Amino acid sequence: MPGAFESHGLVAEVGDKRHQGPLAGLLPWFTKYFSWLSDGRSANADAMAYDYDKLYGETRDALGKPTSVFVDFFVQLDQQNVRVLDIGCGQGRDAIFIARKGHRVVGVDISTNGIRDLKAVAARENLPIEGVVADTATYEPDGMFDIVLIDRTLHMLVRSARLSTLKTMLDHVNEQGWLLIADEASNIGDFGSVISAHEATWQTEFSRRGFLFVRRS
Ligand SMILES: C[S@@+](CC[C@H](N)C(=O)[O-])C[C@H]1O[C@@H](n2cnc3c(N)ncnc32)[C@H](O)[C@@H]1O
């Protein structure tokens, strides 16, 4: 089991990218749309309506490096070739990193541009990634997964869809498998309630502001 995770701030991660010259123009966007990750305020209406498909259509690697807390998790994972579901994968910054570590990934996003970019990298590098264009609110995963990862996607959904999506994803985690969530800090309590009400038993293995990693017994 992965052990201690480094306490990287998400805004600091974004900062890694935004200080790179070519993307300096994205600084205001990151500051606006990711501010909730640093100060815990609710995502505003603009963020809820943000057009990621347009962003991906205009910008390669729009969200930068994979999220460092997830990187730490997969670096420390002692299992090989696990099956991973990345919900709201975007252009695949996490999915591509995970597949490069030798795991099989299904990436799902409502953005056709995001999935197009994900598939292009997978084809170029011959990575075991399947890309699916779907709305997570109605998407039913195909089979069971060792790890379901949801990196800052649930806050994009209205509350009822957010909670029903989470419930659906819990149903698709194998015994001893993991659900890894990064989201708005104020949503984490809701997620805990859905997980507690689920038919399986779940152990909280990592909980920090904006992150919740649970494992199925
Ligand atoms: C903040 S981005 C995070 C993307 C990716 N997880 C990452 O960390 O790079 C939120 C993602 O959720 C996707 N999304 C929003 N609503 C969705 C929905 N109803 N179904 C599927 N994906 C959705 C967006 O297209 C976007 O790629």
The ligand as an SDF file (V2000), in Angstrom:
LIG
                    3D

 27 29  0  0  0  0  0  0  0  0999 V2000
  -10.8290   20.5240  -13.8740 C   0  0  0  0  0  0  0  0  0  0  0  0
  -10.9210   19.4970  -15.2990 S   0  0  0  0  0  0  0  0  0  0  0  0
   -9.9250   18.1370  -14.7310 C   0  0  0  0  0  0  0  0  0  0  0  0
   -9.4600   17.2570  -15.8410 C   0  0  0  0  0  0  0  0  0  0  0  0
   -8.5620   16.1110  -15.4240 C   0  0  0  0  0  0  0  0  0  0  0  0
   -9.1610   15.2860  -14.4120 N   0  0  0  0  0  0  0  0  0  0  0  0
   -7.2370   16.6640  -14.9410 C   0  0  0  0  0  0  0  0  0  0  0  0
   -7.0440   16.7540  -13.7310 O   0  0  0  0  0  0  0  0  0  0  0  0
   -6.4300   17.0210  -15.7910 O   0  0  0  0  0  0  0  0  0  0  0  0
  -12.5650   18.8590  -15.2160 C   0  0  0  0  0  0  0  0  0  0  0  0
  -12.8800   17.8570  -16.3290 C   0  0  0  0  0  0  0  0  0  0  0  0
  -14.1870   17.3670  -16.1170 O   0  0  0  0  0  0  0  0  0  0  0  0
  -14.7620   17.1870  -17.3880 C   0  0  0  0  0  0  0  0  0  0  0  0
  -16.2110   17.1270  -17.2040 N   0  0  0  0  0  0  0  0  0  0  0  0
  -17.0200   18.1160  -16.7550 C   0  0  0  0  0  0  0  0  0  0  0  0
  -18.2830   17.6810  -16.7000 N   0  0  0  0  0  0  0  0  0  0  0  0
  -18.2770   16.4030  -17.1350 C   0  0  0  0  0  0  0  0  0  0  0  0
  -19.2710   15.4120  -17.3160 C   0  0  0  0  0  0  0  0  0  0  0  0
  -20.5480   15.6670  -17.0360 N   0  0  0  0  0  0  0  0  0  0  0  0
  -18.9090   14.2030  -17.7730 N   0  0  0  0  0  0  0  0  0  0  0  0
  -17.6110   13.9430  -18.0790 C   0  0  0  0  0  0  0  0  0  0  0  0
  -16.6220   14.8250  -17.9180 N   0  0  0  0  0  0  0  0  0  0  0  0
  -16.9430   16.0460  -17.4450 C   0  0  0  0  0  0  0  0  0  0  0  0
  -14.2790   18.3780  -18.1860 C   0  0  0  0  0  0  0  0  0  0  0  0
  -14.4160   18.1800  -19.5830 O   0  0  0  0  0  0  0  0  0  0  0  0
  -12.8510   18.4630  -17.7110 C   0  0  0  0  0  0  0  0  0  0  0  0
  -11.9910   17.7080  -18.5350 O   0  0  0  0  0  0  0  0  0  0  0  0
  1  2  1  0
  2  3  1  0
  2 10  1  0
  3  4  1  0
  4  5  1  0
  5  6  1  0
  5  7  1  0
  7  8  2  0
  7  9  1  0
 10 11  1  0
 11 12  1  0
 11 26  1  0
 12 13  1  0
 13 14  1  0
 13 24  1  0
 14 15  1  0
 14 23  1  0
 15 16  2  0
 16 17  1  0
 17 18  1  0
 17 23  2  0
 18 19  1  0
 18 20  2  0
 20 21  1  0
 21 22  2  0
 22 23  1  0
 24 25  1  0
 24 26  1  0
 26 27  1  0
M  CHG  2   2   1   9  -1
M  END
$$$$
